[in-house]
């Protein structure tokens, strides 16, 4: 059973999320919390497999709570629930190692899939959030010199990295590039190794911060 802790200051959100996991086979709801302070307490008490937490909450925000949880329990999986306009808060926790970002407007199926995805050792980033994060990093990089991606990545690796940044999973990348999924996995491994990054999301953000991939084509992509 996958143990879930839900953290949100709105009772209606907690009730709705609880119902999602109670109805789904293979999940156990081990607790609920109303704010970041309670999230820390409940995480210690219940040892959940995944904490699903709102970003904006009273007393202690999701940003603050996620940072403290990761400091105390580095292996704890966390998925943040957010609205797309919370990009500054999202950027604040990305470097802290949070494993997933799901929009509040997402379907219950997407949230469930995200839980499985992060438990498999991946980082889940909704495509809309990825695009916003790319744009925010680009804004911060205005005026900085662009580096040549060929110094680090092959053209194919740069393309795979770009699609990773759009939120595509390996199977989707394989379909788009007419490659086998195993070949895509190899490209992803090489990208992470060359950029010295621990996961897909960190690799994408590192590349954009350092202007390693073309930003204009990203912004034009739907």
PyMOL CGO cylinders between C-alpha atoms (Angstrom):
from pymol import cmd
from pymol.cgo import CYLINDER

trace = [
    CYLINDER, 0.00, 0.00, 0.00, 1.21, 3.50, -0.86, 0.3, 1, 1, 1, 1, 1, 1,
    CYLINDER, 1.21, 3.50, -0.86, 0.84, 5.76, 2.17, 0.3, 1, 1, 1, 1, 1, 1,
    CYLINDER, 0.84, 5.76, 2.17, -0.38, 9.29, 1.42, 0.3, 1, 1, 1, 1, 1, 1,
    CYLINDER, -0.38, 9.29, 1.42, -0.37, 12.42, 3.61, 0.3, 1, 1, 1, 1, 1, 1,
    CYLINDER, -0.37, 12.42, 3.61, -2.51, 15.33, 2.38, 0.3, 1, 1, 1, 1, 1, 1,
    CYLINDER, -2.51, 15.33, 2.38, -1.69, 18.90, 3.40, 0.3, 1, 1, 1, 1, 1, 1,
    CYLINDER, -1.69, 18.90, 3.40, -4.02, 21.79, 2.51, 0.3, 1, 1, 1, 1, 1, 1,
    CYLINDER, -4.02, 21.79, 2.51, -5.58, 24.60, 4.51, 0.3, 1, 1, 1, 1, 1, 1,
    CYLINDER, -5.58, 24.60, 4.51, -8.96, 24.23, 2.77, 0.3, 1, 1, 1, 1, 1, 1,
    CYLINDER, -8.96, 24.23, 2.77, -11.17, 21.46, 4.14, 0.3, 1, 1, 1, 1, 1, 1,
    CYLINDER, -11.17, 21.46, 4.14, -12.97, 20.99, 0.83, 0.3, 1, 1, 1, 1, 1, 1,
    CYLINDER, -12.97, 20.99, 0.83, -9.63, 20.34, -0.91, 0.3, 1, 1, 1, 1, 1, 1,
    CYLINDER, -9.63, 20.34, -0.91, -8.54, 17.87, 1.76, 0.3, 1, 1, 1, 1, 1, 1,
    CYLINDER, -8.54, 17.87, 1.76, -11.88, 16.07, 1.53, 0.3, 1, 1, 1, 1, 1, 1,
    CYLINDER, -11.88, 16.07, 1.53, -11.74, 15.86, -2.25, 0.3, 1, 1, 1, 1, 1, 1,
    CYLINDER, -11.74, 15.86, -2.25, -8.17, 14.62, -2.32, 0.3, 1, 1, 1, 1, 1, 1,
    CYLINDER, -8.17, 14.62, -2.32, -8.88, 12.11, 0.43, 0.3, 1, 1, 1, 1, 1, 1,
    CYLINDER, -8.88, 12.11, 0.43, -11.76, 10.71, -1.58, 0.3, 1, 1, 1, 1, 1, 1,
    CYLINDER, -11.76, 10.71, -1.58, -9.52, 10.29, -4.63, 0.3, 1, 1, 1, 1, 1, 1,
    CYLINDER, -9.52, 10.29, -4.63, -7.09, 8.05, -2.78, 0.3, 1, 1, 1, 1, 1, 1,
    CYLINDER, -7.09, 8.05, -2.78, -9.69, 6.19, -0.74, 0.3, 1, 1, 1, 1, 1, 1,
    CYLINDER, -9.69, 6.19, -0.74, -11.35, 5.12, -3.98, 0.3, 1, 1, 1, 1, 1, 1,
    CYLINDER, -11.35, 5.12, -3.98, -8.10, 4.05, -5.64, 0.3, 1, 1, 1, 1, 1, 1,
    CYLINDER, -8.10, 4.05, -5.64, -6.74, 0.56, -5.00, 0.3, 1, 1, 1, 1, 1, 1,
    CYLINDER, -6.74, 0.56, -5.00, -3.26, 0.36, -3.55, 0.3, 1, 1, 1, 1, 1, 1,
    CYLINDER, -3.26, 0.36, -3.55, -3.38, 3.58, -1.53, 0.3, 1, 1, 1, 1, 1, 1,
    CYLINDER, -3.38, 3.58, -1.53, -3.72, 4.25, 2.19, 0.3, 1, 1, 1, 1, 1, 1,
    CYLINDER, -3.72, 4.25, 2.19, -4.54, 7.74, 3.48, 0.3, 1, 1, 1, 1, 1, 1,
    CYLINDER, -4.54, 7.74, 3.48, -2.46, 7.98, 6.66, 0.3, 1, 1, 1, 1, 1, 1,
    CYLINDER, -2.46, 7.98, 6.66, -3.27, 11.57, 7.61, 0.3, 1, 1, 1, 1, 1, 1,
    CYLINDER, -3.27, 11.57, 7.61, -4.30, 15.12, 6.82, 0.3, 1, 1, 1, 1, 1, 1,
    CYLINDER, -4.30, 15.12, 6.82, -2.75, 18.43, 7.84, 0.3, 1, 1, 1, 1, 1, 1,
    CYLINDER, -2.75, 18.43, 7.84, -4.04, 22.00, 7.64, 0.3, 1, 1, 1, 1, 1, 1,
    CYLINDER, -4.04, 22.00, 7.64, -0.74, 23.88, 7.38, 0.3, 1, 1, 1, 1, 1, 1,
    CYLINDER, -0.74, 23.88, 7.38, 3.01, 23.47, 7.18, 0.3, 1, 1, 1, 1, 1, 1,
    CYLINDER, 3.01, 23.47, 7.18, 3.46, 23.09, 10.93, 0.3, 1, 1, 1, 1, 1, 1,
    CYLINDER, 3.46, 23.09, 10.93, 1.02, 20.19, 11.02, 0.3, 1, 1, 1, 1, 1, 1,
    CYLINDER, 1.02, 20.19, 11.02, 2.67, 18.75, 7.91, 0.3, 1, 1, 1, 1, 1, 1,
    CYLINDER, 2.67, 18.75, 7.91, 5.97, 18.39, 9.76, 0.3, 1, 1, 1, 1, 1, 1,
    CYLINDER, 5.97, 18.39, 9.76, 4.26, 16.78, 12.74, 0.3, 1, 1, 1, 1, 1, 1,
    CYLINDER, 4.26, 16.78, 12.74, 2.20, 14.37, 10.63, 0.3, 1, 1, 1, 1, 1, 1,
    CYLINDER, 2.20, 14.37, 10.63, 5.16, 13.44, 8.45, 0.3, 1, 1, 1, 1, 1, 1,
    CYLINDER, 5.16, 13.44, 8.45, 7.09, 12.39, 11.53, 0.3, 1, 1, 1, 1, 1, 1,
    CYLINDER, 7.09, 12.39, 11.53, 4.11, 10.51, 13.01, 0.3, 1, 1, 1, 1, 1, 1,
    CYLINDER, 4.11, 10.51, 13.01, 2.85, 8.69, 9.91, 0.3, 1, 1, 1, 1, 1, 1,
    CYLINDER, 2.85, 8.69, 9.91, 5.98, 8.16, 7.73, 0.3, 1, 1, 1, 1, 1, 1,
    CYLINDER, 5.98, 8.16, 7.73, 4.08, 8.59, 4.43, 0.3, 1, 1, 1, 1, 1, 1,
    CYLINDER, 4.08, 8.59, 4.43, 5.46, 7.42, 1.12, 0.3, 1, 1, 1, 1, 1, 1,
    CYLINDER, 5.46, 7.42, 1.12, 4.31, 10.69, -0.49, 0.3, 1, 1, 1, 1, 1, 1,
    CYLINDER, 4.31, 10.69, -0.49, 3.30, 14.05, 0.98, 0.3, 1, 1, 1, 1, 1, 1,
    CYLINDER, 3.30, 14.05, 0.98, 0.85, 15.93, -1.25, 0.3, 1, 1, 1, 1, 1, 1,
    CYLINDER, 0.85, 15.93, -1.25, 0.97, 19.55, -0.17, 0.3, 1, 1, 1, 1, 1, 1,
    CYLINDER, 0.97, 19.55, -0.17, -0.46, 22.93, -1.13, 0.3, 1, 1, 1, 1, 1, 1,
    CYLINDER, -0.46, 22.93, -1.13, 2.09, 25.70, -1.66, 0.3, 1, 1, 1, 1, 1, 1,
    CYLINDER, 2.09, 25.70, -1.66, 0.17, 28.58, -0.07, 0.3, 1, 1, 1, 1, 1, 1,
    CYLINDER, 0.17, 28.58, -0.07, -0.92, 27.97, 3.54, 0.3, 1, 1, 1, 1, 1, 1,
    CYLINDER, -0.92, 27.97, 3.54, -1.06, 29.89, 6.84, 0.3, 1, 1, 1, 1, 1, 1,
    CYLINDER, -1.06, 29.89, 6.84, 1.40, 29.56, 9.77, 0.3, 1, 1, 1, 1, 1, 1,
    CYLINDER, 1.40, 29.56, 9.77, 4.02, 27.78, 7.69, 0.3, 1, 1, 1, 1, 1, 1,
    CYLINDER, 4.02, 27.78, 7.69, 3.76, 27.77, 3.90, 0.3, 1, 1, 1, 1, 1, 1,
    CYLINDER, 3.76, 27.77, 3.90, 4.21, 24.75, 1.70, 0.3, 1, 1, 1, 1, 1, 1,
    CYLINDER, 4.21, 24.75, 1.70, 7.51, 26.23, 0.52, 0.3, 1, 1, 1, 1, 1, 1,
    CYLINDER, 7.51, 26.23, 0.52, 8.81, 26.44, 4.09, 0.3, 1, 1, 1, 1, 1, 1,
    CYLINDER, 8.81, 26.44, 4.09, 7.42, 23.05, 5.09, 0.3, 1, 1, 1, 1, 1, 1,
    CYLINDER, 7.42, 23.05, 5.09, 8.88, 21.31, 2.03, 0.3, 1, 1, 1, 1, 1, 1,
    CYLINDER, 8.88, 21.31, 2.03, 12.29, 22.78, 2.76, 0.3, 1, 1, 1, 1, 1, 1,
    CYLINDER, 12.29, 22.78, 2.76, 12.19, 21.60, 6.39, 0.3, 1, 1, 1, 1, 1, 1,
    CYLINDER, 12.19, 21.60, 6.39, 10.86, 18.16, 5.50, 0.3, 1, 1, 1, 1, 1, 1,
    CYLINDER, 10.86, 18.16, 5.50, 13.69, 17.67, 3.01, 0.3, 1, 1, 1, 1, 1, 1,
    CYLINDER, 13.69, 17.67, 3.01, 16.23, 18.81, 5.59, 0.3, 1, 1, 1, 1, 1, 1,
    CYLINDER, 16.23, 18.81, 5.59, 14.94, 16.37, 8.21, 0.3, 1, 1, 1, 1, 1, 1,
    CYLINDER, 14.94, 16.37, 8.21, 13.98, 13.48, 5.93, 0.3, 1, 1, 1, 1, 1, 1,
    CYLINDER, 13.98, 13.48, 5.93, 15.91, 13.86, 2.64, 0.3, 1, 1, 1, 1, 1, 1,
    CYLINDER, 15.91, 13.86, 2.64, 14.33, 10.78, 1.05, 0.3, 1, 1, 1, 1, 1, 1,
    CYLINDER, 14.33, 10.78, 1.05, 10.75, 11.88, 1.70, 0.3, 1, 1, 1, 1, 1, 1,
    CYLINDER, 10.75, 11.88, 1.70, 8.80, 12.23, -1.56, 0.3, 1, 1, 1, 1, 1, 1,
    CYLINDER, 8.80, 12.23, -1.56, 6.81, 15.47, -1.91, 0.3, 1, 1, 1, 1, 1, 1,
    CYLINDER, 6.81, 15.47, -1.91, 4.34, 16.57, -4.57, 0.3, 1, 1, 1, 1, 1, 1,
    CYLINDER, 4.34, 16.57, -4.57, 3.31, 20.22, -4.49, 0.3, 1, 1, 1, 1, 1, 1,
    CYLINDER, 3.31, 20.22, -4.49, -0.20, 21.27, -5.51, 0.3, 1, 1, 1, 1, 1, 1,
    CYLINDER, -0.20, 21.27, -5.51, -0.19, 24.71, -7.04, 0.3, 1, 1, 1, 1, 1, 1,
    CYLINDER, -0.19, 24.71, -7.04, -1.85, 27.23, -9.29, 0.3, 1, 1, 1, 1, 1, 1,
    CYLINDER, -1.85, 27.23, -9.29, 0.12, 28.30, -12.35, 0.3, 1, 1, 1, 1, 1, 1,
    CYLINDER, 0.12, 28.30, -12.35, 0.40, 31.87, -11.03, 0.3, 1, 1, 1, 1, 1, 1,
    CYLINDER, 0.40, 31.87, -11.03, 2.52, 30.68, -8.08, 0.3, 1, 1, 1, 1, 1, 1,
    CYLINDER, 2.52, 30.68, -8.08, 5.66, 30.46, -10.22, 0.3, 1, 1, 1, 1, 1, 1,
    CYLINDER, 5.66, 30.46, -10.22, 7.85, 32.39, -7.75, 0.3, 1, 1, 1, 1, 1, 1,
    CYLINDER, 7.85, 32.39, -7.75, 6.96, 29.93, -5.00, 0.3, 1, 1, 1, 1, 1, 1,
    CYLINDER, 6.96, 29.93, -5.00, 7.56, 27.04, -7.38, 0.3, 1, 1, 1, 1, 1, 1,
    CYLINDER, 7.56, 27.04, -7.38, 11.01, 28.38, -8.23, 0.3, 1, 1, 1, 1, 1, 1,
    CYLINDER, 11.01, 28.38, -8.23, 11.73, 28.68, -4.50, 0.3, 1, 1, 1, 1, 1, 1,
    CYLINDER, 11.73, 28.68, -4.50, 11.28, 24.95, -3.88, 0.3, 1, 1, 1, 1, 1, 1,
    CYLINDER, 11.28, 24.95, -3.88, 12.65, 23.52, -7.14, 0.3, 1, 1, 1, 1, 1, 1,
    CYLINDER, 12.65, 23.52, -7.14, 16.22, 23.63, -5.86, 0.3, 1, 1, 1, 1, 1, 1,
    CYLINDER, 16.22, 23.63, -5.86, 15.11, 22.00, -2.62, 0.3, 1, 1, 1, 1, 1, 1,
    CYLINDER, 15.11, 22.00, -2.62, 14.56, 18.64, -4.28, 0.3, 1, 1, 1, 1, 1, 1,
    CYLINDER, 14.56, 18.64, -4.28, 10.76, 18.43, -4.36, 0.3, 1, 1, 1, 1, 1, 1,
    CYLINDER, 10.76, 18.43, -4.36, 9.80, 15.55, -6.63, 0.3, 1, 1, 1, 1, 1, 1,
    CYLINDER, 9.80, 15.55, -6.63, 6.59, 16.78, -8.21, 0.3, 1, 1, 1, 1, 1, 1,
    CYLINDER, 6.59, 16.78, -8.21, 4.47, 19.77, -9.18, 0.3, 1, 1, 1, 1, 1, 1,
    CYLINDER, 4.47, 19.77, -9.18, 0.82, 19.21, -10.10, 0.3, 1, 1, 1, 1, 1, 1,
    CYLINDER, 0.82, 19.21, -10.10, -1.71, 21.90, -10.98, 0.3, 1, 1, 1, 1, 1, 1,
    CYLINDER, -1.71, 21.90, -10.98, -4.79, 22.14, -8.79, 0.3, 1, 1, 1, 1, 1, 1,
    CYLINDER, -4.79, 22.14, -8.79, -6.83, 22.04, -11.97, 0.3, 1, 1, 1, 1, 1, 1,
    CYLINDER, -6.83, 22.04, -11.97, -5.37, 18.64, -12.93, 0.3, 1, 1, 1, 1, 1, 1,
    CYLINDER, -5.37, 18.64, -12.93, -7.47, 15.49, -13.02, 0.3, 1, 1, 1, 1, 1, 1,
    CYLINDER, -7.47, 15.49, -13.02, -7.40, 12.93, -10.24, 0.3, 1, 1, 1, 1, 1, 1,
    CYLINDER, -7.40, 12.93, -10.24, -5.85, 10.47, -12.70, 0.3, 1, 1, 1, 1, 1, 1,
    CYLINDER, -5.85, 10.47, -12.70, -2.94, 12.83, -13.37, 0.3, 1, 1, 1, 1, 1, 1,
    CYLINDER, -2.94, 12.83, -13.37, -2.30, 13.18, -9.63, 0.3, 1, 1, 1, 1, 1, 1,
    CYLINDER, -2.30, 13.18, -9.63, -2.35, 9.42, -9.14, 0.3, 1, 1, 1, 1, 1, 1,
    CYLINDER, -2.35, 9.42, -9.14, 0.00, 8.97, -12.10, 0.3, 1, 1, 1, 1, 1, 1,
    CYLINDER, 0.00, 8.97, -12.10, 2.31, 11.63, -10.64, 0.3, 1, 1, 1, 1, 1, 1,
    CYLINDER, 2.31, 11.63, -10.64, 2.48, 9.71, -7.35, 0.3, 1, 1, 1, 1, 1, 1,
    CYLINDER, 2.48, 9.71, -7.35, 3.52, 6.52, -9.14, 0.3, 1, 1, 1, 1, 1, 1,
    CYLINDER, 3.52, 6.52, -9.14, 5.97, 8.50, -11.28, 0.3, 1, 1, 1, 1, 1, 1,
    CYLINDER, 5.97, 8.50, -11.28, 7.84, 10.03, -8.33, 0.3, 1, 1, 1, 1, 1, 1,
    CYLINDER, 7.84, 10.03, -8.33, 7.88, 6.73, -6.46, 0.3, 1, 1, 1, 1, 1, 1,
    CYLINDER, 7.88, 6.73, -6.46, 9.66, 5.26, -9.49, 0.3, 1, 1, 1, 1, 1, 1,
    CYLINDER, 9.66, 5.26, -9.49, 12.45, 7.76, -8.84, 0.3, 1, 1, 1, 1, 1, 1,
    CYLINDER, 12.45, 7.76, -8.84, 11.40, 10.43, -11.34, 0.3, 1, 1, 1, 1, 1, 1,
    CYLINDER, 11.40, 10.43, -11.34, 10.50, 14.10, -11.00, 0.3, 1, 1, 1, 1, 1, 1,
    CYLINDER, 10.50, 14.10, -11.00, 7.04, 15.08, -12.23, 0.3, 1, 1, 1, 1, 1, 1,
    CYLINDER, 7.04, 15.08, -12.23, 6.60, 18.56, -13.64, 0.3, 1, 1, 1, 1, 1, 1,
    CYLINDER, 6.60, 18.56, -13.64, 3.34, 19.57, -15.30, 0.3, 1, 1, 1, 1, 1, 1,
    CYLINDER, 3.34, 19.57, -15.30, 4.11, 20.94, -18.81, 0.3, 1, 1, 1, 1, 1, 1,
    CYLINDER, 4.11, 20.94, -18.81, 2.44, 24.29, -18.07, 0.3, 1, 1, 1, 1, 1, 1,
    CYLINDER, 2.44, 24.29, -18.07, 4.58, 24.71, -14.97, 0.3, 1, 1, 1, 1, 1, 1,
    CYLINDER, 4.58, 24.71, -14.97, 7.70, 23.73, -16.92, 0.3, 1, 1, 1, 1, 1, 1,
    CYLINDER, 7.70, 23.73, -16.92, 6.99, 26.40, -19.54, 0.3, 1, 1, 1, 1, 1, 1,
    CYLINDER, 6.99, 26.40, -19.54, 6.43, 29.02, -16.83, 0.3, 1, 1, 1, 1, 1, 1,
    CYLINDER, 6.43, 29.02, -16.83, 9.63, 28.01, -15.07, 0.3, 1, 1, 1, 1, 1, 1,
    CYLINDER, 9.63, 28.01, -15.07, 11.55, 28.25, -18.34, 0.3, 1, 1, 1, 1, 1, 1,
    CYLINDER, 11.55, 28.25, -18.34, 10.19, 31.72, -18.98, 0.3, 1, 1, 1, 1, 1, 1,
    CYLINDER, 10.19, 31.72, -18.98, 11.02, 32.90, -15.45, 0.3, 1, 1, 1, 1, 1, 1,
    CYLINDER, 11.02, 32.90, -15.45, 14.58, 31.64, -15.71, 0.3, 1, 1, 1, 1, 1, 1,
    CYLINDER, 14.58, 31.64, -15.71, 14.90, 33.25, -19.13, 0.3, 1, 1, 1, 1, 1, 1,
    CYLINDER, 14.90, 33.25, -19.13, 13.78, 36.59, -17.67, 0.3, 1, 1, 1, 1, 1, 1,
    CYLINDER, 13.78, 36.59, -17.67, 16.44, 36.28, -15.00, 0.3, 1, 1, 1, 1, 1, 1,
    CYLINDER, 16.44, 36.28, -15.00, 19.06, 35.50, -17.64, 0.3, 1, 1, 1, 1, 1, 1,
    CYLINDER, 19.06, 35.50, -17.64, 18.42, 38.57, -19.82, 0.3, 1, 1, 1, 1, 1, 1,
    CYLINDER, 18.42, 38.57, -19.82, 21.73, 40.04, -20.89, 0.3, 1, 1, 1, 1, 1, 1,
    CYLINDER, 21.73, 40.04, -20.89, 23.79, 36.96, -20.11, 0.3, 1, 1, 1, 1, 1, 1,
    CYLINDER, 23.79, 36.96, -20.11, 25.89, 35.45, -22.88, 0.3, 1, 1, 1, 1, 1, 1,
    CYLINDER, 25.89, 35.45, -22.88, 24.61, 32.29, -24.53, 0.3, 1, 1, 1, 1, 1, 1,
    CYLINDER, 24.61, 32.29, -24.53, 26.84, 29.21, -24.35, 0.3, 1, 1, 1, 1, 1, 1,
    CYLINDER, 26.84, 29.21, -24.35, 27.19, 26.72, -27.15, 0.3, 1, 1, 1, 1, 1, 1,
    CYLINDER, 27.19, 26.72, -27.15, 25.31, 23.56, -26.25, 0.3, 1, 1, 1, 1, 1, 1,
    CYLINDER, 25.31, 23.56, -26.25, 27.60, 21.55, -28.53, 0.3, 1, 1, 1, 1, 1, 1,
    CYLINDER, 27.60, 21.55, -28.53, 30.34, 21.94, -25.93, 0.3, 1, 1, 1, 1, 1, 1,
    CYLINDER, 30.34, 21.94, -25.93, 28.33, 19.70, -23.61, 0.3, 1, 1, 1, 1, 1, 1,
    CYLINDER, 28.33, 19.70, -23.61, 25.51, 18.01, -25.48, 0.3, 1, 1, 1, 1, 1, 1,
    CYLINDER, 25.51, 18.01, -25.48, 25.08, 16.44, -28.90, 0.3, 1, 1, 1, 1, 1, 1,
    CYLINDER, 25.08, 16.44, -28.90, 22.30, 17.90, -31.08, 0.3, 1, 1, 1, 1, 1, 1,
    CYLINDER, 22.30, 17.90, -31.08, 20.13, 14.85, -30.32, 0.3, 1, 1, 1, 1, 1, 1,
    CYLINDER, 20.13, 14.85, -30.32, 20.72, 15.19, -26.58, 0.3, 1, 1, 1, 1, 1, 1,
    CYLINDER, 20.72, 15.19, -26.58, 19.80, 18.89, -26.77, 0.3, 1, 1, 1, 1, 1, 1,
    CYLINDER, 19.80, 18.89, -26.77, 16.53, 17.95, -28.49, 0.3, 1, 1, 1, 1, 1, 1,
    CYLINDER, 16.53, 17.95, -28.49, 15.76, 15.30, -25.86, 0.3, 1, 1, 1, 1, 1, 1,
    CYLINDER, 15.76, 15.30, -25.86, 16.50, 17.84, -23.13, 0.3, 1, 1, 1, 1, 1, 1,
    CYLINDER, 16.50, 17.84, -23.13, 14.16, 20.33, -24.78, 0.3, 1, 1, 1, 1, 1, 1,
    CYLINDER, 14.16, 20.33, -24.78, 11.33, 17.77, -24.82, 0.3, 1, 1, 1, 1, 1, 1,
    CYLINDER, 11.33, 17.77, -24.82, 12.05, 16.87, -21.20, 0.3, 1, 1, 1, 1, 1, 1,
    CYLINDER, 12.05, 16.87, -21.20, 11.54, 20.53, -20.43, 0.3, 1, 1, 1, 1, 1, 1,
    CYLINDER, 11.54, 20.53, -20.43, 8.14, 20.41, -22.10, 0.3, 1, 1, 1, 1, 1, 1,
    CYLINDER, 8.14, 20.41, -22.10, 7.12, 17.72, -19.64, 0.3, 1, 1, 1, 1, 1, 1,
    CYLINDER, 7.12, 17.72, -19.64, 7.38, 14.79, -22.05, 0.3, 1, 1, 1, 1, 1, 1,
    CYLINDER, 7.38, 14.79, -22.05, 8.04, 11.35, -20.60, 0.3, 1, 1, 1, 1, 1, 1,
    CYLINDER, 8.04, 11.35, -20.60, 10.44, 8.92, -22.25, 0.3, 1, 1, 1, 1, 1, 1,
    CYLINDER, 10.44, 8.92, -22.25, 7.72, 7.17, -24.23, 0.3, 1, 1, 1, 1, 1, 1,
    CYLINDER, 7.72, 7.17, -24.23, 6.44, 10.48, -25.64, 0.3, 1, 1, 1, 1, 1, 1,
    CYLINDER, 6.44, 10.48, -25.64, 9.96, 11.58, -26.55, 0.3, 1, 1, 1, 1, 1, 1,
    CYLINDER, 9.96, 11.58, -26.55, 10.56, 8.26, -28.30, 0.3, 1, 1, 1, 1, 1, 1,
    CYLINDER, 10.56, 8.26, -28.30, 7.39, 8.71, -30.36, 0.3, 1, 1, 1, 1, 1, 1,
    CYLINDER, 7.39, 8.71, -30.36, 8.19, 12.31, -31.33, 0.3, 1, 1, 1, 1, 1, 1,
    CYLINDER, 8.19, 12.31, -31.33, 11.77, 11.51, -32.36, 0.3, 1, 1, 1, 1, 1, 1,
    CYLINDER, 11.77, 11.51, -32.36, 11.09, 8.08, -33.90, 0.3, 1, 1, 1, 1, 1, 1,
    CYLINDER, 11.09, 8.08, -33.90, 13.42, 6.41, -31.41, 0.3, 1, 1, 1, 1, 1, 1,
    CYLINDER, 13.42, 6.41, -31.41, 13.11, 3.41, -29.13, 0.3, 1, 1, 1, 1, 1, 1,
    CYLINDER, 13.11, 3.41, -29.13, 12.29, 4.13, -25.50, 0.3, 1, 1, 1, 1, 1, 1,
    CYLINDER, 12.29, 4.13, -25.50, 15.55, 2.44, -24.50, 0.3, 1, 1, 1, 1, 1, 1,
    CYLINDER, 15.55, 2.44, -24.50, 17.51, 4.85, -26.71, 0.3, 1, 1, 1, 1, 1, 1,
    CYLINDER, 17.51, 4.85, -26.71, 15.76, 7.80, -25.09, 0.3, 1, 1, 1, 1, 1, 1,
    CYLINDER, 15.76, 7.80, -25.09, 16.64, 6.46, -21.63, 0.3, 1, 1, 1, 1, 1, 1,
    CYLINDER, 16.64, 6.46, -21.63, 20.27, 6.29, -22.73, 0.3, 1, 1, 1, 1, 1, 1,
    CYLINDER, 20.27, 6.29, -22.73, 20.16, 9.90, -23.96, 0.3, 1, 1, 1, 1, 1, 1,
    CYLINDER, 20.16, 9.90, -23.96, 18.59, 11.02, -20.66, 0.3, 1, 1, 1, 1, 1, 1,
    CYLINDER, 18.59, 11.02, -20.66, 21.30, 9.23, -18.67, 0.3, 1, 1, 1, 1, 1, 1,
    CYLINDER, 21.30, 9.23, -18.67, 24.01, 10.90, -20.76, 0.3, 1, 1, 1, 1, 1, 1,
    CYLINDER, 24.01, 10.90, -20.76, 22.37, 14.31, -20.30, 0.3, 1, 1, 1, 1, 1, 1,
    CYLINDER, 22.37, 14.31, -20.30, 22.22, 13.93, -16.51, 0.3, 1, 1, 1, 1, 1, 1,
    CYLINDER, 22.22, 13.93, -16.51, 25.83, 12.74, -16.41, 0.3, 1, 1, 1, 1, 1, 1,
    CYLINDER, 25.83, 12.74, -16.41, 27.16, 15.52, -18.66, 0.3, 1, 1, 1, 1, 1, 1,
    CYLINDER, 27.16, 15.52, -18.66, 25.29, 18.26, -16.80, 0.3, 1, 1, 1, 1, 1, 1,
    CYLINDER, 25.29, 18.26, -16.80, 26.04, 16.65, -13.41, 0.3, 1, 1, 1, 1, 1, 1,
    CYLINDER, 26.04, 16.65, -13.41, 22.41, 16.92, -12.34, 0.3, 1, 1, 1, 1, 1, 1,
    CYLINDER, 22.41, 16.92, -12.34, 20.42, 14.45, -10.17, 0.3, 1, 1, 1, 1, 1, 1,
    CYLINDER, 20.42, 14.45, -10.17, 17.17, 14.37, -12.13, 0.3, 1, 1, 1, 1, 1, 1,
    CYLINDER, 17.17, 14.37, -12.13, 15.30, 15.52, -15.23, 0.3, 1, 1, 1, 1, 1, 1,
    CYLINDER, 15.30, 15.52, -15.23, 13.82, 18.72, -13.85, 0.3, 1, 1, 1, 1, 1, 1,
    CYLINDER, 13.82, 18.72, -13.85, 17.11, 19.90, -12.40, 0.3, 1, 1, 1, 1, 1, 1,
    CYLINDER, 17.11, 19.90, -12.40, 18.82, 19.17, -15.74, 0.3, 1, 1, 1, 1, 1, 1,
    CYLINDER, 18.82, 19.17, -15.74, 16.27, 21.24, -17.66, 0.3, 1, 1, 1, 1, 1, 1,
    CYLINDER, 16.27, 21.24, -17.66, 16.53, 24.20, -15.30, 0.3, 1, 1, 1, 1, 1, 1,
    CYLINDER, 16.53, 24.20, -15.30, 20.33, 23.98, -15.22, 0.3, 1, 1, 1, 1, 1, 1,
    CYLINDER, 20.33, 23.98, -15.22, 20.41, 24.05, -19.01, 0.3, 1, 1, 1, 1, 1, 1,
    CYLINDER, 20.41, 24.05, -19.01, 18.16, 27.09, -19.24, 0.3, 1, 1, 1, 1, 1, 1,
    CYLINDER, 18.16, 27.09, -19.24, 20.01, 28.97, -16.50, 0.3, 1, 1, 1, 1, 1, 1,
    CYLINDER, 20.01, 28.97, -16.50, 23.22, 28.41, -18.43, 0.3, 1, 1, 1, 1, 1, 1,
    CYLINDER, 23.22, 28.41, -18.43, 21.70, 29.04, -21.87, 0.3, 1, 1, 1, 1, 1, 1,
    CYLINDER, 21.70, 29.04, -21.87, 22.59, 25.56, -23.10, 0.3, 1, 1, 1, 1, 1, 1,
    CYLINDER, 22.59, 25.56, -23.10, 19.47, 25.12, -25.24, 0.3, 1, 1, 1, 1, 1, 1,
    CYLINDER, 19.47, 25.12, -25.24, 17.61, 27.44, -27.58, 0.3, 1, 1, 1, 1, 1, 1,
    CYLINDER, 17.61, 27.44, -27.58, 14.99, 29.37, -25.66, 0.3, 1, 1, 1, 1, 1, 1,
    CYLINDER, 14.99, 29.37, -25.66, 13.11, 30.97, -28.55, 0.3, 1, 1, 1, 1, 1, 1,
    CYLINDER, 13.11, 30.97, -28.55, 11.84, 27.70, -29.99, 0.3, 1, 1, 1, 1, 1, 1,
    CYLINDER, 11.84, 27.70, -29.99, 10.70, 26.64, -26.53, 0.3, 1, 1, 1, 1, 1, 1,
    CYLINDER, 10.70, 26.64, -26.53, 8.57, 29.71, -26.08, 0.3, 1, 1, 1, 1, 1, 1,
    CYLINDER, 8.57, 29.71, -26.08, 6.95, 29.19, -29.47, 0.3, 1, 1, 1, 1, 1, 1,
    CYLINDER, 6.95, 29.19, -29.47, 6.12, 25.54, -28.79, 0.3, 1, 1, 1, 1, 1, 1,
    CYLINDER, 6.12, 25.54, -28.79, 2.48, 24.94, -27.84, 0.3, 1, 1, 1, 1, 1, 1,
]
cmd.load_cgo(trace, "trace")
